[in-house]
Amino acid sequence: QVQLVESGGGLVQPGGSLRLSCAASGSIFNIVAMGWYRQAPGKQRELVAIIGSGGSTSYADSVKGRFTISRDNAKNTVYLQMNSLKPEDTAVYYCNHKRAVVVGIYDDYWGQGTQVTVSS
């Protein structure tokens, strides 16, 4: 079992910055990937950024060059630095951890989400 708690969301003006944090606790071993997803009202949840256990990262085209995912293993925390925010970034952002239970079988864990609103 993995527990995830997000923080850092809020209201920001276009062009502003925000940093989201995701603190993990519980069975935080054999985590093969950590990511941030977002879901806007009426839209499907989409992957924003992901970081693998080896440190490799991948981003959605819409956020490349603006968002950066990172982690602090000592604090069991994953971050999403969001710069040059746009109104279309408005969504609930969710933290995700994928844990390998046994070979070929994975569990997905989700935080409760944190609201990010980009508006003038």
PECORLIN-V183711 format. One record per residue. N is the residue number from 1. RES is the residue in one letter. PHI is phi as a letter, one per 30 degrees, with the letter a starting at -180 (* if undefined). PSI is psi as a letter, one per 30 degrees, with the letter a starting at -180 (999 if undefined). Layout:
N&RES&PHI&PSI ; N&RES&PHI&PSI
This chain:
1&Q&*&k ; 2&V&b&k ; 3&Q&c&k ; 4&L&b&k ; 5&V&b&j ; 6&E&c&l ; 7&S&a&l ; 8&G&j&f ; 9&G&d&l ; 10&G&l&a ; 11&L&c&k ; 12&V&b&l ; 13&Q&d&l ; 14&P&e&k ; 15&G&j&f ; 16&G&d&a ; 17&S&b&l ; 18&L&a&k ; 19&R&b&k ; 20&L&c&k ; 21&S&b&k ; 22&C&b&j ; 23&A&c&k ; 24&A&c&k ; 25&S&b&l ; 26&G&j&b ; 27&S&d&i ; 28&I&d&i ; 29&F&b&l ; 30&N&h&h ; 31&I&d&j ; 32&V&c&f ; 33&A&a&k ; 34&M&b&k ; 35&G&a&l ; 36&W&c&k ; 37&Y&c&l ; 38&R&b&l ; 39&Q&b&j ; 40&A&c&l ; 41&P&e&k ; 42&G&i&g ; 43&K&b&l ; 44&Q&d&l ; 45&R&d&k ; 46&E&b&l ; 47&L&d&k ; 48&V&c&e ; 49&A&a&l ; 50&I&b&k ; 51&I&b&k ; 52&G&d&l ; 53&S&d&f ; 54&G&d&f ; 55&G&j&f ; 56&S&d&k ; 57&T&b&l ; 58&S&b&k ; 59&Y&b&l ; 60&A&d&k ; 61&D&e&e ; 62&S&d&f ; 63&V&c&f ; 64&K&e&k ; 65&G&i&f ; 66&R&c&e ; 67&F&c&k ; 68&T&b&k ; 69&I&c&k ; 70&S&a&l ; 71&R&b&l ; 72&D&b&j ; 73&N&d&e ; 74&A&d&e ; 75&K&c&g ; 76&N&h&h ; 77&T&b&k ; 78&V&c&k ; 79&Y&b&l ; 80&L&b&j ; 81&Q&d&k ; 82&M&c&j ; 83&N&c&l ; 84&S&h&h ; 85&L&d&k ; 86&K&b&l ; 87&P&e&e ; 88&E&d&f ; 89&D&d&f ; 90&T&d&k ; 91&A&a&l ; 92&V&d&k ; 93&Y&c&k ; 94&Y&c&k ; 95&C&c&k ; 96&N&b&k ; 97&H&b&k ; 98&K&c&k ; 99&R&c&k ; 100&A&d&j ; 101&V&d&e ; 102&V&b&l ; 103&V&e&k ; 104&G&i&f ; 105&I&b&k ; 106&Y&b&l ; 107&D&c&k ; 108&D&c&k ; 109&Y&c&k ; 110&W&b&k ; 111&G&d&l ; 112&Q&d&f ; 113&G&j&l ; 114&T&b&k ; 115&Q&d&k ; 116&V&c&k ; 117&T&b&k ; 118&V&c&j ; 119&S&a&l ; 120&S&d&999
